């Protein structure tokens, strides 16, 4: 099958009409230039994106010139971005990738595109397999790249580098060679120039064997992801406004299962998490914090602590953005006693009320209990998870806690047979 036919088939299989925009990354190299040319021949609507990292001086600028020249000659839309950054000196490839995909995503939103298209080929996929093997990877990593994954589309993934070169020469395409691709300074280049040629020389079955292994692992990864989704349906639940994971016997027996469930939230030492029995202990990734509680984990997105201090006048609903609603009722009213409902005698309240974070050491008189109790002790005794405890608010009337929000009212403000007007504060779910 020719390059043109192969790319056309990918578009058809993925139901991409010709008028649908595709955001294509173009470096100026033979792969991306050929894909750009092919999509143009197929009359597919394409918006190209080129990033100039200025890493190779004049050579980088010449790459950009080739890309701009092709766009101008064929009247094609092109976005060019300056990818120069101080952080490129620290972790070159990873930082360049972040810059590249940030621009891709911006253009995708602007153009209303579904897919970001790259020109990765069969040889790139083999290199990725060995790269991940050397670094240490699971089934997903060893599956290398997929023709389609989420918003990524790689129409040349079944085409070899040799086929790409031959076709590019046949049609007289202009492209730029990146001199750094010839250096074994980078691990990928070493795999490309030494490991793969040696394997293919040792055994003629190497190339087909590698491809078959990648395909098998890809199918196994699909099966694994399906299984993980089924488990997720069983063990994920919402409590106190947080996403939680029930630590089932299956998870405790197979820590790898917990690793797969937590993968979207970052990298965690699942063995250490499962060994931890102390409620309130937490583990962090770059963006998420996982709290260990009694038989389950509670997931919290890391953010700056938010101080709450709001004054509420009579008849106001100022706290609606915090999920609190206030209403007033007269006479007998059918009251439903739930933690999220704070039923209080209106005449016992002094306005304005104050909604704030609870303070260490302060006390209240829990409804139905004798005497007062520290807020911290009450929450601990009720086995409230630490992150929920940290975010708990109090509704204060004239310096006294009237309601420990979402938990219990203070006995001094309770509704009695003598109550004429009821003030209801409701914590919305």
VEXDO-934677 format. One record per residue (C-alpha): residue in three letters; x, y, z. Coordinates in pm, whole numbers, plus 50000, padded with zeros to 5 digits. Example, Ala and Ser with C-alpha at 12.3 -4.5 7.8 and 13.67 -1.06 7.14 Angstrom:
BEGIN
residu ALA; px 51230; py 49550; pz 50780
residu SER; px 51367; py 49894; pz 50714
END
This chain:
BEGIN
residu UNK; px 50000; py 50000; pz 50000
residu UNK; px 50139; py 50343; pz 49903
residu UNK; px 50191; py 50627; pz 50151
residu UNK; px 49898; py 50814; pz 49997
residu UNK; px 49665; py 50513; pz 50024
residu UNK; px 49780; py 50438; pz 50379
residu UNK; px 49714; py 50792; pz 50503
residu UNK; px 49379; py 50799; pz 50322
residu UNK; px 49276; py 50476; pz 50494
residu UNK; px 49365; py 50618; pz 50839
residu UNK; px 49140; py 50919; pz 50772
residu UNK; px 48855; py 50697; pz 50654
residu UNK; px 48881; py 50450; pz 50943
residu UNK; px 48867; py 50738; pz 51190
residu UNK; px 48573; py 50903; pz 51007
residu UNK; px 48757; py 51229; pz 50942
residu UNK; px 48586; py 51431; pz 50667
residu UNK; px 48799; py 51643; pz 50433
residu UNK; px 48663; py 51969; pz 50576
residu UNK; px 48758; py 51876; pz 50934
residu UNK; px 49071; py 52063; pz 51052
residu UNK; px 49374; py 51863; pz 51163
residu UNK; px 49655; py 52030; pz 51358
residu UNK; px 49981; py 51898; pz 51214
residu UNK; px 50321; py 51934; pz 51376
residu UNK; px 50580; py 52019; pz 51108
residu UNK; px 50953; py 52028; pz 51188
residu UNK; px 51088; py 52063; pz 50835
residu UNK; px 51218; py 51706; pz 50833
residu UNK; px 51127; py 51451; pz 50567
residu UNK; px 50856; py 51275; pz 50774
residu UNK; px 50644; py 51578; pz 50860
residu UNK; px 50698; py 51748; pz 50522
residu UNK; px 50587; py 51431; pz 50341
residu UNK; px 50278; py 51394; pz 50563
residu UNK; px 50191; py 51761; pz 50504
residu UNK; px 50229; py 51709; pz 50128
residu UNK; px 50019; py 51390; pz 50138
residu UNK; px 49735; py 51550; pz 50332
residu UNK; px 49743; py 51839; pz 50084
residu UNK; px 49716; py 51591; pz 49794
residu UNK; px 49417; py 51430; pz 49966
residu UNK; px 49263; py 51781; pz 49997
residu UNK; px 49238; py 51738; pz 50375
residu UNK; px 49202; py 52060; pz 50572
residu UNK; px 49525; py 52101; pz 50772
residu UNK; px 49659; py 52369; pz 51004
residu UNK; px 50036; py 52330; pz 51040
residu UNK; px 50237; py 52426; pz 51348
residu UNK; px 50615; py 52480; pz 51351
residu UNK; px 50824; py 52541; pz 51665
residu UNK; px 51169; py 52700; pz 51633
residu UNK; px 51372; py 52612; pz 51945
residu UNK; px 51683; py 52794; pz 51813
residu UNK; px 51898; py 52501; pz 51930
residu UNK; px 52103; py 52471; pz 51610
residu UNK; px 52149; py 52838; pz 51525
residu UNK; px 52132; py 52906; pz 51151
residu UNK; px 52020; py 52548; pz 51084
residu UNK; px 51707; py 52596; pz 51299
residu UNK; px 51618; py 52910; pz 51104
residu UNK; px 51664; py 52726; pz 50774
residu UNK; px 51420; py 52458; pz 50896
residu UNK; px 51165; py 52732; pz 50955
residu UNK; px 51232; py 52880; pz 50610
residu UNK; px 51158; py 52546; pz 50437
residu UNK; px 50832; py 52514; pz 50630
residu UNK; px 50725; py 52873; pz 50556
residu UNK; px 50818; py 52837; pz 50190
residu UNK; px 50600; py 52526; pz 50149
residu UNK; px 50306; py 52696; pz 50320
residu UNK; px 50342; py 53006; pz 50101
residu UNK; px 50382; py 52809; pz 49777
residu UNK; px 50066; py 52606; pz 49839
residu UNK; px 49870; py 52875; pz 50028
residu UNK; px 49841; py 52663; pz 50343
residu UNK; px 49767; py 52789; pz 50697
residu UNK; px 50073; py 52783; pz 50923
residu UNK; px 50145; py 52889; pz 51282
residu UNK; px 50509; py 52949; pz 51373
residu UNK; px 50616; py 52976; pz 51736
residu UNK; px 50939; py 53065; pz 51913
residu UNK; px 51020; py 52776; pz 52147
residu UNK; px 51335; py 52924; pz 52295
residu UNK; px 51345; py 52878; pz 52672
residu UNK; px 51606; py 52875; pz 52950
residu UNK; px 51460; py 52549; pz 53079
residu UNK; px 51560; py 52376; pz 52753
residu UNK; px 51914; py 52357; pz 52889
residu UNK; px 51802; py 52146; pz 53186
residu UNK; px 51596; py 51866; pz 53033
residu UNK; px 51608; py 51933; pz 52662
residu UNK; px 51375; py 51672; pz 52515
residu UNK; px 51112; py 51679; pz 52790
residu UNK; px 51093; py 52059; pz 52803
residu UNK; px 51081; py 52084; pz 52423
residu UNK; px 50793; py 51836; pz 52425
residu UNK; px 50602; py 52043; pz 52683
residu UNK; px 50647; py 52360; pz 52478
residu UNK; px 50546; py 52181; pz 52158
residu UNK; px 50226; py 52031; pz 52293
residu UNK; px 50126; py 52350; pz 52473
residu UNK; px 50124; py 52526; pz 52135
residu UNK; px 49953; py 52230; pz 51967
residu UNK; px 49675; py 52242; pz 52227
residu UNK; px 49630; py 52618; pz 52188
residu UNK; px 49593; py 52592; pz 51810
residu UNK; px 49363; py 52290; pz 51846
residu UNK; px 49126; py 52493; pz 52066
residu UNK; px 49144; py 52793; pz 51837
residu UNK; px 49068; py 52590; pz 51525
residu UNK; px 48811; py 52361; pz 51687
residu UNK; px 49011; py 52054; pz 51586
residu UNK; px 48967; py 51703; pz 51727
residu UNK; px 49312; py 51569; pz 51646
residu UNK; px 49677; py 51664; pz 51674
residu UNK; px 49865; py 51486; pz 51393
residu UNK; px 50230; py 51386; pz 51407
residu UNK; px 50454; py 51217; pz 51150
residu UNK; px 50591; py 50933; pz 51364
residu UNK; px 50674; py 50630; pz 51151
residu UNK; px 50734; py 50255; pz 51198
residu UNK; px 51105; py 50305; pz 51275
residu UNK; px 51019; py 50566; pz 51540
residu UNK; px 50787; py 50313; pz 51702
residu UNK; px 51055; py 50045; pz 51719
residu UNK; px 51294; py 50295; pz 51876
residu UNK; px 51030; py 50394; pz 52131
residu UNK; px 50979; py 50028; pz 52225
residu UNK; px 51350; py 49983; pz 52308
residu UNK; px 51373; py 50326; pz 52470
residu UNK; px 51093; py 50234; pz 52711
residu UNK; px 51237; py 49884; pz 52761
residu UNK; px 51571; py 50031; pz 52870
residu UNK; px 51407; py 50286; pz 53101
residu UNK; px 51180; py 50024; pz 53253
residu UNK; px 50817; py 50024; pz 53143
residu UNK; px 50498; py 49826; pz 53181
residu UNK; px 50264; py 49693; pz 52915
residu UNK; px 50149; py 50040; pz 52810
residu UNK; px 50503; py 50176; pz 52768
residu UNK; px 50612; py 49872; pz 52569
residu UNK; px 50309; py 49913; pz 52345
residu UNK; px 50502; py 50214; pz 52217
residu UNK; px 50296; py 50459; pz 52009
residu UNK; px 49949; py 50390; pz 51875
residu UNK; px 49798; py 50495; pz 51544
residu UNK; px 49535; py 50678; pz 51746
residu UNK; px 49550; py 50757; pz 52116
residu UNK; px 49314; py 51008; pz 52273
residu UNK; px 49360; py 51322; pz 52060
residu UNK; px 49677; py 51205; pz 51883
residu UNK; px 49677; py 51068; pz 51529
residu UNK; px 49985; py 50915; pz 51363
residu UNK; px 49897; py 50829; pz 50999
residu UNK; px 50254; py 50719; pz 50906
residu UNK; px 50299; py 50472; pz 51191
residu UNK; px 50281; py 50169; pz 50960
residu UNK; px 50522; py 50326; pz 50707
residu UNK; px 50898; py 50267; pz 50730
residu UNK; px 51159; py 50542; pz 50710
residu UNK; px 51292; py 50390; pz 50389
residu UNK; px 50948; py 50407; pz 50224
residu UNK; px 50915; py 50769; pz 50333
residu UNK; px 51254; py 50864; pz 50187
residu UNK; px 51184; py 50685; pz 49860
residu UNK; px 50846; py 50851; pz 49813
residu UNK; px 50982; py 51195; pz 49909
residu UNK; px 51259; py 51163; pz 49648
residu UNK; px 51013; py 51034; pz 49389
residu UNK; px 50792; py 51344; pz 49415
residu UNK; px 51086; py 51587; pz 49445
residu UNK; px 50994; py 51703; pz 49794
residu UNK; px 51213; py 51959; pz 49971
residu UNK; px 51302; py 51893; pz 50335
residu UNK; px 51574; py 51953; pz 50593
residu UNK; px 51796; py 51693; pz 50760
residu UNK; px 51861; py 51747; pz 51132
residu UNK; px 52236; py 51688; pz 51186
residu UNK; px 52173; py 51596; pz 51550
residu UNK; px 51995; py 51279; pz 51430
residu UNK; px 52336; py 51143; pz 51327
residu UNK; px 52487; py 51182; pz 51674
residu UNK; px 52467; py 50902; pz 51931
residu UNK; px 52463; py 51159; pz 52212
residu UNK; px 52095; py 51082; pz 52264
residu UNK; px 51979; py 50732; pz 52363
residu UNK; px 51720; py 50718; pz 52085
residu UNK; px 51989; py 50776; pz 51823
residu UNK; px 52203; py 50501; pz 51971
residu UNK; px 51908; py 50262; pz 51942
residu UNK; px 51850; py 50378; pz 51584
residu UNK; px 52211; py 50348; pz 51467
residu UNK; px 52340; py 50053; pz 51669
residu UNK; px 52085; py 49830; pz 51844
residu UNK; px 51819; py 49798; pz 51572
residu UNK; px 52060; py 49747; pz 51277
residu UNK; px 52251; py 49484; pz 51478
residu UNK; px 51934; py 49292; pz 51568
residu UNK; px 51810; py 49296; pz 51208
residu UNK; px 52150; py 49177; pz 51090
residu UNK; px 52154; py 48893; pz 51342
residu UNK; px 51807; py 48764; pz 51253
residu UNK; px 51590; py 48854; pz 50955
residu UNK; px 51282; py 48795; pz 51172
residu UNK; px 51376; py 49081; pz 51407
residu UNK; px 51175; py 49357; pz 51240
residu UNK; px 50852; py 49158; pz 51205
residu UNK; px 50904; py 49011; pz 51553
residu UNK; px 50939; py 49354; pz 51712
residu UNK; px 50628; py 49480; pz 51532
residu UNK; px 50430; py 49169; pz 51635
residu UNK; px 50537; py 49214; pz 51997
residu UNK; px 50429; py 49579; pz 51992
residu UNK; px 50090; py 49480; pz 51846
residu UNK; px 50039; py 49202; pz 52103
residu UNK; px 50131; py 49431; pz 52392
residu UNK; px 49899; py 49696; pz 52254
residu UNK; px 49606; py 49451; pz 52260
residu UNK; px 49702; py 49334; pz 52608
residu UNK; px 49712; py 49695; pz 52724
residu UNK; px 49361; py 49750; pz 52587
residu UNK; px 49245; py 49449; pz 52787
residu UNK; px 49421; py 49577; pz 53100
residu UNK; px 49261; py 49921; pz 53064
residu UNK; px 48918; py 49761; pz 53021
residu UNK; px 48970; py 49557; pz 53339
residu UNK; px 49093; py 49862; pz 53534
residu UNK; px 48783; py 50058; pz 53425
residu UNK; px 48560; py 49776; pz 53553
residu UNK; px 48740; py 49775; pz 53888
residu UNK; px 48718; py 50155; pz 53901
residu UNK; px 48339; py 50134; pz 53873
residu UNK; px 48337; py 49907; pz 54177
residu UNK; px 48584; py 50082; pz 54411
residu UNK; px 48556; py 50455; pz 54330
residu UNK; px 48295; py 50652; pz 54523
residu UNK; px 48226; py 51007; pz 54636
residu UNK; px 48214; py 51104; pz 55003
residu UNK; px 48235; py 51444; pz 55176
residu UNK; px 48272; py 51596; pz 54829
residu UNK; px 48594; py 51402; pz 54763
residu UNK; px 48676; py 51118; pz 54525
residu UNK; px 48759; py 50806; pz 54727
residu UNK; px 48890; py 50457; pz 54655
residu UNK; px 48774; py 50158; pz 54857
residu UNK; px 49073; py 49937; pz 54937
residu UNK; px 48917; py 49607; pz 54835
residu UNK; px 49075; py 49268; pz 54897
residu UNK; px 49160; py 49253; pz 54526
residu UNK; px 49359; py 49577; pz 54547
residu UNK; px 49542; py 49466; pz 54860
residu UNK; px 49633; py 49137; pz 54694
residu UNK; px 49750; py 49299; pz 54369
residu UNK; px 49923; py 49635; pz 54437
residu UNK; px 49974; py 49680; pz 54061
residu UNK; px 49599; py 49728; pz 54035
residu UNK; px 49617; py 50029; pz 54269
residu UNK; px 49910; py 50161; pz 54064
residu UNK; px 49691; py 50153; pz 53750
residu UNK; px 49400; py 50321; pz 53930
residu UNK; px 49624; py 50600; pz 54060
residu UNK; px 49813; py 50653; pz 53732
residu UNK; px 49597; py 50954; pz 53624
residu UNK; px 49687; py 51126; pz 53953
residu UNK; px 50064; py 51089; pz 53933
residu UNK; px 50334; py 50849; pz 54047
residu UNK; px 50293; py 50690; pz 54392
residu UNK; px 50463; py 50416; pz 54594
residu UNK; px 50158; py 50189; pz 54613
residu UNK; px 50333; py 49930; pz 54831
residu UNK; px 50402; py 50196; pz 55093
residu UNK; px 50044; py 50324; pz 55070
residu UNK; px 49903; py 49976; pz 55126
residu UNK; px 50137; py 49914; pz 55421
residu UNK; px 50020; py 50233; pz 55590
residu UNK; px 49750; py 50178; pz 55849
residu UNK; px 49769; py 50518; pz 56023
residu UNK; px 49462; py 50730; pz 55931
residu UNK; px 49557; py 51082; pz 55829
residu UNK; px 49888; py 50992; pz 55664
residu UNK; px 49922; py 51124; pz 55311
residu UNK; px 50130; py 51081; pz 54996
residu UNK; px 50181; py 51339; pz 54722
residu UNK; px 50251; py 51361; pz 54351
residu UNK; px 50311; py 51693; pz 54179
residu UNK; px 49938; py 51778; pz 54168
residu UNK; px 49754; py 51533; pz 54393
residu UNK; px 49756; py 51433; pz 54759
residu UNK; px 49628; py 51091; pz 54865
residu UNK; px 49508; py 51049; pz 55223
residu UNK; px 49497; py 50710; pz 55390
residu UNK; px 49184; py 50655; pz 55596
residu UNK; px 49003; py 50358; pz 55745
residu UNK; px 48981; py 50113; pz 55457
residu UNK; px 48986; py 50370; pz 55181
residu UNK; px 49194; py 50640; pz 55014
residu UNK; px 49078; py 50997; pz 54969
residu UNK; px 49206; py 51199; pz 54672
residu UNK; px 49264; py 51572; pz 54704
residu UNK; px 49397; py 51809; pz 54440
residu UNK; px 49687; py 52008; pz 54588
residu UNK; px 49606; py 52378; pz 54622
residu UNK; px 49672; py 52669; pz 54854
residu UNK; px 49462; py 52654; pz 55175
residu UNK; px 49156; py 52875; pz 55133
residu UNK; px 49064; py 53101; pz 55425
residu UNK; px 48688; py 53153; pz 55457
residu UNK; px 48544; py 53446; pz 55649
residu UNK; px 48202; py 53563; pz 55528
residu UNK; px 47940; py 53772; pz 55709
residu UNK; px 47578; py 53684; pz 55629
residu UNK; px 47295; py 53930; pz 55689
residu UNK; px 46935; py 53824; pz 55754
residu UNK; px 46779; py 53701; pz 55428
residu UNK; px 47110; py 53680; pz 55238
residu UNK; px 47237; py 53383; pz 55037
residu UNK; px 47593; py 53511; pz 55019
residu UNK; px 47747; py 53166; pz 55068
residu UNK; px 47587; py 52997; pz 54767
residu UNK; px 47921; py 52973; pz 54585
residu UNK; px 48046; py 52759; pz 54877
residu UNK; px 47753; py 52520; pz 54837
residu UNK; px 47549; py 52664; pz 55126
residu UNK; px 47186; py 52775; pz 55100
residu UNK; px 46982; py 52957; pz 55363
residu UNK; px 46603; py 52964; pz 55400
residu UNK; px 46346; py 53067; pz 55662
residu UNK; px 46026; py 52887; pz 55761
residu UNK; px 45738; py 52973; pz 55991
residu UNK; px 45515; py 52751; pz 56204
residu UNK; px 45537; py 52377; pz 56202
residu UNK; px 45772; py 52243; pz 55937
residu UNK; px 45856; py 51887; pz 55845
residu UNK; px 46224; py 51869; pz 55937
residu UNK; px 46458; py 51609; pz 55792
residu UNK; px 46751; py 51560; pz 56025
residu UNK; px 47061; py 51501; pz 55815
residu UNK; px 47419; py 51622; pz 55867
residu UNK; px 47384; py 51857; pz 55569
residu UNK; px 47081; py 52029; pz 55726
residu UNK; px 47133; py 52282; pz 56004
residu UNK; px 46792; py 52347; pz 56165
residu UNK; px 46809; py 52646; pz 56404
residu UNK; px 46569; py 52866; pz 56596
residu UNK; px 46571; py 53200; pz 56410
residu UNK; px 46501; py 53404; pz 56723
residu UNK; px 46808; py 53257; pz 56897
residu UNK; px 47039; py 53377; pz 56620
residu UNK; px 47207; py 53719; pz 56612
residu UNK; px 47272; py 53861; pz 56265
residu UNK; px 47498; py 53904; pz 56086
residu UNK; px 47612; py 53542; pz 56106
residu UNK; px 47974; py 53459; pz 56037
residu UNK; px 48085; py 53169; pz 55821
residu UNK; px 48451; py 53080; pz 55875
residu UNK; px 48711; py 52806; pz 55917
residu UNK; px 48707; py 52641; pz 56257
residu UNK; px 48993; py 52718; pz 56494
residu UNK; px 49206; py 52482; pz 56697
residu UNK; px 49095; py 52468; pz 57063
residu UNK; px 48746; py 52619; pz 57018
residu UNK; px 48442; py 52439; pz 57156
residu UNK; px 48070; py 52401; pz 57090
residu UNK; px 47778; py 52214; pz 57245
residu UNK; px 47681; py 51935; pz 57004
residu UNK; px 47304; py 51885; pz 56973
residu UNK; px 47187; py 51594; pz 57186
residu UNK; px 47506; py 51581; pz 57393
residu UNK; px 47569; py 51701; pz 57745
residu UNK; px 47827; py 51970; pz 57793
residu UNK; px 48070; py 52119; pz 57542
residu UNK; px 48330; py 51957; pz 57324
residu UNK; px 48628; py 52070; pz 57122
residu UNK; px 48554; py 52086; pz 56751
residu UNK; px 48872; py 51889; pz 56677
residu UNK; px 48773; py 51613; pz 56923
residu UNK; px 48422; py 51593; pz 56782
residu UNK; px 48547; py 51552; pz 56426
residu UNK; px 48803; py 51293; pz 56537
residu UNK; px 48543; py 51096; pz 56732
residu UNK; px 48316; py 51100; pz 56427
residu UNK; px 48605; py 50954; pz 56224
residu UNK; px 48604; py 51244; pz 55980
residu UNK; px 48901; py 51212; pz 55739
residu UNK; px 49177; py 51470; pz 55791
residu UNK; px 49128; py 51660; pz 55460
residu UNK; px 48755; py 51692; pz 55529
residu UNK; px 48833; py 51799; pz 55884
residu UNK; px 49075; py 52064; pz 55756
residu UNK; px 48810; py 52217; pz 55530
residu UNK; px 48519; py 52207; pz 55775
residu UNK; px 48349; py 52543; pz 55841
residu UNK; px 48148; py 52681; pz 56132
residu UNK; px 47848; py 52913; pz 56126
residu UNK; px 47889; py 53156; pz 56413
residu UNK; px 47626; py 53370; pz 56589
residu UNK; px 47748; py 53647; pz 56818
residu UNK; px 48078; py 53466; pz 56890
residu UNK; px 47919; py 53124; pz 56944
residu UNK; px 47921; py 52829; pz 56704
residu UNK; px 47561; py 52772; pz 56590
residu UNK; px 47639; py 52498; pz 56340
residu UNK; px 47941; py 52284; pz 56264
residu UNK; px 47870; py 52291; pz 55892
residu UNK; px 47774; py 51955; pz 55748
residu UNK; px 47790; py 51781; pz 56085
residu UNK; px 47585; py 51907; pz 56381
residu UNK; px 47415; py 52219; pz 56519
residu UNK; px 47492; py 52361; pz 56861
residu UNK; px 47235; py 52261; pz 57125
residu UNK; px 47184; py 52625; pz 57225
residu UNK; px 47028; py 52703; pz 56884
residu UNK; px 46810; py 52395; pz 56844
residu UNK; px 46448; py 52403; pz 56732
residu UNK; px 46199; py 52331; pz 57012
residu UNK; px 45820; py 52316; pz 57056
residu UNK; px 45831; py 52687; pz 57134
residu UNK; px 46010; py 52779; pz 56809
residu UNK; px 45806; py 53015; pz 56592
residu UNK; px 46050; py 53071; pz 56306
residu UNK; px 46306; py 52825; pz 56172
residu UNK; px 46634; py 52914; pz 56004
residu UNK; px 46760; py 52637; pz 55779
residu UNK; px 47117; py 52626; pz 55652
residu UNK; px 47169; py 52353; pz 55392
residu UNK; px 47499; py 52217; pz 55265
residu UNK; px 47431; py 52133; pz 54900
residu UNK; px 47592; py 51823; pz 54752
END
